[in-house]
């Protein structure tokens, strides 16, 4: 009986959190940012990862509350630790740009989070990792190309352009102008200005 009561309490708590988060989203869409933030915060403080992510967004962009980098990181971290893929992406980027600790520790933790997000299908994480590995202090071109291709295949025109550059310059792949052109054309058709300019050049 005690176990059943505990389970009911958990379900009730989760349902309230879901309802508060939905109310927050609707309030944000209606332009009531302060109400939205309050709803997100109530749900986040109950441990609901989607609301924790939304609170992080509010603190990062100053929606319904003052901008606060420390709180941004705290709430993204909370949501990321519950395996929220978009929070893993945002917290990974946050760590690279603002995180505490030594640069090596920050980078190691950030890349682990970004790779988890990329593996969960977050296109932004795939694109970010692709560029990161291509342009890092110690470039890993094949690894970078792998992530750029994932993002490109998810419809990211900028990543498709970068794949074209890889083929044109032989970065992480055997040089092929025909393949470069194919990727530039696909990127340009999706509206990417850099690809359009590259094709004209």
C-alpha positions as CSV (number, residue, x, y, z in Angstrom):
1,X,0.0,0.0,0.0
2,X,2.8,2.4,0.8
3,X,4.5,1.6,-2.5
4,X,1.2,2.3,-4.3
5,X,0.8,5.6,-2.5
6,X,4.3,6.6,-3.4
7,X,3.7,5.8,-7.1
8,X,0.5,7.9,-7.1
9,X,2.5,10.8,-5.5
10,X,5.1,10.5,-8.3
11,X,2.5,10.4,-11.0
12,X,0.7,13.4,-9.5
13,X,4.0,15.3,-9.3
14,X,4.9,14.5,-12.9
15,X,1.4,15.4,-14.2
16,X,1.5,18.8,-12.4
17,X,5.0,19.5,-13.9
18,X,3.8,18.6,-17.4
19,X,0.8,20.8,-17.0
20,X,2.9,23.7,-15.7
21,X,5.4,23.3,-18.5
22,X,2.6,23.3,-21.2
23,X,1.0,26.4,-19.5
24,X,4.4,28.0,-19.7
25,X,4.8,27.3,-23.4
26,X,1.3,28.7,-24.1
27,X,2.0,31.8,-22.1
28,X,5.3,32.3,-23.9
29,X,3.6,32.0,-27.3
30,X,1.0,34.6,-26.1
31,X,3.8,37.0,-25.1
32,X,3.3,36.6,-21.4
33,X,7.0,35.9,-20.6
34,X,6.9,36.5,-16.8
35,X,3.9,34.1,-16.4
36,X,5.7,31.6,-18.6
37,X,8.9,31.8,-16.6
38,X,7.0,31.3,-13.3
39,X,5.3,28.2,-14.7
40,X,8.6,26.8,-16.1
41,X,10.4,27.5,-12.8
42,X,7.7,25.8,-10.7
43,X,7.9,22.7,-12.9
44,X,11.7,22.8,-13.1
45,X,12.0,22.9,-9.3
46,X,9.9,19.7,-9.2
47,X,12.6,18.0,-11.3
48,X,10.9,18.1,-14.7
49,X,13.8,18.2,-17.3
50,X,11.8,19.8,-20.1
51,X,10.9,22.7,-17.8
52,X,14.5,22.9,-16.5
53,X,15.6,23.3,-20.1
54,X,13.0,26.1,-20.7
55,X,14.2,27.9,-17.5
56,X,17.7,27.7,-18.9
57,X,16.5,29.3,-22.1
58,X,14.7,32.0,-20.2
59,X,17.9,32.9,-18.2
60,X,20.1,32.7,-21.3
61,X,17.9,35.1,-23.3
62,X,16.3,37.2,-20.6
63,X,12.7,36.1,-21.3
64,X,10.5,36.7,-18.3
65,X,13.5,37.2,-16.0
66,X,16.9,38.9,-16.0
67,X,19.7,37.3,-18.0
68,X,21.9,35.2,-15.7
69,X,24.7,33.1,-17.0
70,X,25.3,31.2,-13.8
71,X,21.6,30.1,-13.6
72,X,21.6,29.3,-17.3
73,X,24.3,26.8,-16.8
74,X,22.7,25.4,-13.6
75,X,19.4,24.7,-15.3
76,X,20.9,23.4,-18.5
77,X,23.1,21.1,-16.4
78,X,20.1,19.8,-14.5
79,X,18.2,19.0,-17.7
80,X,21.2,17.5,-19.4
81,X,21.8,15.2,-16.4
82,X,18.3,13.8,-17.1
83,X,19.4,13.0,-20.7
84,X,17.4,15.9,-22.3
85,X,19.2,16.0,-25.7
86,X,18.7,19.7,-26.5
87,X,19.9,20.6,-23.0
88,X,23.0,18.4,-23.6
89,X,23.7,20.5,-26.7
90,X,23.1,23.8,-25.0
91,X,25.0,22.9,-21.9
92,X,27.9,21.5,-23.9
93,X,28.2,24.8,-25.8
94,X,27.8,26.7,-22.5
95,X,30.7,24.8,-21.0
96,X,33.0,25.6,-23.9
97,X,32.2,29.3,-23.8
98,X,31.6,30.0,-20.1
99,X,32.2,26.9,-18.0
100,X,34.3,26.8,-14.9
101,X,37.5,24.7,-14.4
102,X,40.5,24.1,-16.7
103,X,40.0,24.4,-20.4
104,X,40.8,20.7,-21.0
105,X,38.3,19.5,-18.4
106,X,35.6,21.8,-19.8
107,X,36.3,20.7,-23.4
108,X,36.3,17.0,-22.4
109,X,32.9,17.3,-20.6
110,X,31.4,19.5,-23.3
111,X,32.4,17.2,-26.2
112,X,30.9,14.2,-24.3
113,X,27.6,16.1,-24.0
114,X,27.6,17.3,-27.6
115,X,28.3,13.8,-28.9
116,X,25.4,12.5,-26.8
117,X,23.1,15.2,-28.3
118,X,24.4,14.5,-31.8
119,X,23.8,10.7,-31.3
120,X,20.2,11.6,-30.2
121,X,19.7,13.3,-33.6
122,X,20.1,16.9,-32.6
123,X,21.1,18.5,-35.9
124,X,22.6,21.6,-34.2
125,X,24.9,19.4,-32.2
126,X,26.0,17.5,-35.3
127,X,26.7,20.7,-37.2
128,X,28.6,22.2,-34.2
129,X,30.8,19.1,-33.7
130,X,31.5,19.0,-37.4
131,X,32.9,22.5,-37.5
132,X,34.6,22.0,-34.1
133,X,36.5,19.0,-35.2
134,X,37.4,20.6,-38.6
135,X,38.7,23.8,-37.0
136,X,40.1,22.7,-33.7
137,X,43.7,23.2,-32.6
138,X,44.3,19.5,-33.6
139,X,41.8,19.0,-36.5
140,X,40.2,15.6,-36.8
141,X,38.9,15.9,-40.3
142,X,37.3,12.5,-40.7
143,X,35.5,12.9,-37.5
144,X,34.4,16.4,-38.4
145,X,33.2,15.2,-41.8
146,X,31.1,12.4,-40.2
147,X,29.2,14.9,-38.1
148,X,28.8,17.4,-41.0
149,X,27.3,14.6,-43.1
150,X,24.9,13.7,-40.3
151,X,23.7,17.3,-40.1
152,X,23.6,17.7,-43.8
153,X,21.5,14.5,-44.1
154,X,19.1,16.0,-41.5
155,X,18.5,19.0,-43.8
156,X,21.1,21.5,-42.6
157,X,22.1,23.5,-45.7
158,X,25.1,25.1,-44.0
159,X,26.5,21.7,-43.1
160,X,25.9,20.6,-46.7
161,X,28.0,23.5,-47.8
162,X,30.8,22.6,-45.4
163,X,30.7,19.0,-46.8
164,X,31.2,20.5,-50.3
165,X,34.2,22.4,-49.0
166,X,35.6,19.1,-47.6
167,X,35.3,17.5,-51.0
168,X,36.7,20.5,-52.8
169,X,39.8,20.7,-50.5
170,X,40.2,17.0,-49.7
171,X,39.6,17.4,-45.9
172,X,38.9,14.0,-44.4
173,X,38.0,12.6,-47.7
174,X,39.5,12.1,-51.1
175,X,39.3,15.3,-53.1
176,X,36.5,15.3,-55.7
177,X,35.3,18.4,-57.5
178,X,32.3,16.5,-58.8
179,X,31.2,15.6,-55.3
180,X,31.9,19.1,-54.1
181,X,29.7,20.5,-56.8
182,X,26.9,18.0,-55.9
183,X,26.9,19.2,-52.3
184,X,27.2,22.9,-53.2
185,X,24.2,22.5,-55.5
186,X,22.1,20.8,-52.8
187,X,23.1,23.5,-50.3
188,X,22.3,26.3,-52.8
189,X,19.0,24.8,-53.7
190,X,18.1,24.9,-49.9
191,X,18.9,28.6,-50.0
192,X,22.5,28.7,-48.6
193,X,24.1,31.9,-49.9
194,X,27.7,30.8,-49.4
195,X,27.0,27.7,-51.7
196,X,25.3,29.9,-54.3
197,X,28.3,32.3,-54.3
198,X,30.7,29.3,-54.5
199,X,28.9,27.9,-57.5
200,X,29.1,31.2,-59.3
201,X,32.8,31.5,-58.5
